[in-house]
Amino acid sequence: MKTLALRWKLQFIISFCLACQCIHAQYTDHFPAEWIDQSIIDARGIQEKIKMLKEDCDWANRKGSKIDVFWLKTEKGNLFGHVYEYIMDCDNLRLIYWFADPNGLGKVVDFMIEDLEDESIFVIAKKKQLKNRKAYQKYLVPKEK
């Protein structure tokens, strides 16, 4: 009986992981603007950045990936920030998708765009940041002193 229960749990976990990979894999060639509600875009004042990501950036040839996930407790409930950093032909950006679900499934409840070279209070794993990794230094513009 324990073997059957363990096998069922393992099968569920594998199915769940494959589903997550499929969701993220379908957005390898364009920016997933449809994830973000227009009210979030308007409230954040990021209309031009979203337009740039959709129309001007070579999304398929971006460099970077997810660098961090973190939990934030708010009055409205728990939120989970999924942090991605990308170096692209149009700009170097940090994208933060906020979800109520820890796995990044479901509706995006908030969204932020930050300059990749700037410090972020939302990045816990500083060593994973592209600006702190030697392989990506050649793509970054040096800051003027």
N, C-alpha and C positions, 0 to 999 in steps of 0.2 A: 504493500500500500504506500509506504514512504517513497519507494522508487517511482511509482506512478505520479505522485504529487510533485516530486522533484523534477521529473521529466516534463510535466505540464508547466511548472514555473520556468524551467530553462527554455522551453519552446516559446513561452510568452515573452521572455526577455529578448530572445533572438528576434522574434517578430517585431517587437517594439523598436529595437535598434535598427532593423532594416527599414522600418517605416520612417524613422527619423532621417536616415541617410537618403532615402528617396525624396523626402520633402526638401532637404537642402541641396541635393544633387540637381534638381530641376532648375536651380537658379545659378548655374555656372556661366551662362552666356549673357545675362542681363540683370540689371538692378531690380529687385522685387518690390517695386513701388506699390503694387497692389496690396501688399501686407499692411501698409500704413494708411490709416484713416485720414481723410482730408482735414478733419478738425485738429488732428495732431500737427499736421504740416502748417496749418494756419496759426495755431497757438504758438508754435516754435519759430515762426517766421522763416521757414527754410524752403520756401517755394522755389527759389532760384537754384539752390543746391540740389534739390530733388530733380528739377528739370535738367541740370547738368549731368547728374548720374544716369538719368534715363536716356538722354539724347547725345551727349558729347563724349562720354567716357567709353573706352574700350574695355567693357566689363569682363569679357571673356579672357583677356590677357592681364588681368590684375595680378599683383603679387601680394601675398599675405593670406590671412585666414582668421579664424576665431582665436583670440588670445586669452580670454578670461570669461568666467561666469561668476556672478556674485549675487548675494541675497541682500535685500533691503527691506526692513520692516517699516511700514507706513501706517497712517491712520486708516487708509483705505484697504489695508491688507498687505500681505507679503508680495514683493515684486522681485523678479529675477532678471538681472541685466546680463545680456549676452553681448560681449564686446568683440568686435571685429576690427582689424586694422588692415588697410589696403594702400598700396602704392599703385597709382594708375597714371595713365598718360594725361589725364585732366587735372588730377589733384591727389594729394596724400591725405587720407581721411581715417578717422576712427568712427565707426558706426556702432551705436548702442541701441539694441532692441530690448524693450522692457516687456516682459510677459508675466502673467499671474501663475503660469505653469513653470516649474523649475527646468523642464526639458526643452523649453522654447517652442512648445506646441500651443496651438490655439491662437487667439487674437493678440496682436501687438497692442499693448495698452499705452505705450509711449515710445518715442523714438528721438534720438539725439545724434547730431553730427558734430564732431570735434576735429580740430586740426591735429594730425598725427604727431607733429613735432611738439605740441604743447603737453604739459603735464595734465593728468586727469585724476580726479578724486575717485573715479569709477574703475580704475585699473589697479587691481591688487597685485597681480603677478607682473611686477615691473620688468623682470628679466625676459619675459615673453614679448614685450613691446618691440615692434620692428625697429624703432630708433635705437634700441639698446642691443641689437643683434648685428654682428659684424657683416653678415651676408647682405644686409640691406643698406648699409651706410652709403654705398655708392649712388643710391637712388634718392637720397635726401639732400635737400638744399641746406647748406650751412647757415646757421643763424648769424646775423651781423652783431658785432659787440658794441 
